[in-house]
Every structure is written in structure tokens, then in C-alpha cells.
Amino acid sequence: MLALVQRVSRAKVTVEGEIVGEIGRGFLVLVCAEQGDTTTEADKLLAKLLKLRVFGDAQGKMNLSIQNIDGQGTQGGLLIVSQFTLAADLRGGNRPSFTNAAAPDLGRQLFDHFVAQARAAHPIVQTGRFATEMAVELVNDGPITIPMRIEPAATPQ
């Protein structure tokens, strides 16, 4: 499972002129399920995301997680957006191939699972809309952008 995590001052997702998700300080998380991914990879990705220490402490060092963005217990927001294009493969030329992305049904199932688990573990979770044209606006803070990948476990033979 793939994610591109951007530390933001604020971010929002609009669909047909309607704001469907919006946060202040926190993470904009673009998420992509790949072929072979299961809820296990989704859960591991979320656990890693919630512990990712990229918010500055009192000394300005990146030591704080989304669960304590200011050292005073303040929790940041998560804006989670599905984005199958993270699975783009450009090895064959200039037109990306998305064959590594999970099929839409599996992608939706894993995205929904990821969001449900995020909501169970974190108080501030907003989303975009799966398989919809979205306008994503953000103010990247830092800028800090972290690619994350959780590989599916090898299947025993």
C-alpha cells in the first residue's frame, strides 16, 4: 500500500464546488492500494502514519507525531484522499501504466477500511470521495512530503 504524506498548515478537498473534507494543521494523506494489498498492509500503513514524527518540538527538531503536533497534546487533522495514480509505472515510456494499482472494488474496500481504522484511532479525520474528480488544495508546511510504502507479505509456497 502506498501513501504520500504532506505536512500541511491547512488542506481541503472540493467536489463539484462543495467542500467535502477540510483540516487545519496536520497531514494530507494521498493513499493508493496496489495489487496484493490486504487490510494487513492498510493497518501497518496507518500505524506508521500515526507515529510519523515530522512536527517540530520546542527545539525545532522533527520529533512530534500527528497525535501531539505541538508538544502540548494537540492532535492534528488527517485529510485522507484516494489516489490510484501513486501506482504509476513509467518504465514503458511517457504514458503511465496503472496496472499495479488495485482493481477499483478492492481499492475502495481498502480505502474504506483505512479510513474507518483512522477514525477509530484518531479524532480528526476528513476524506475526499473515492473515484471522483476532486480539487485538492493545500498549504504544504515545511515543505515536508514523505512517500510511504508497505509491501504485501510474501505468500508462502
PyMOL commands that set and color helices and strands:
alter all, ss='L'
color gray80, all
select helices_A, chain A and resi 39-51+84-87+104-121
alter helices_A, ss='H'
color red, helices_A
select strands_A, chain A and resi 2-15+18-23+26-32+55-56+62-64+77-82+125-127+135-149
alter strands_A, ss='S'
color yellow, strands_A
deselect
rebuild
show_as cartoon
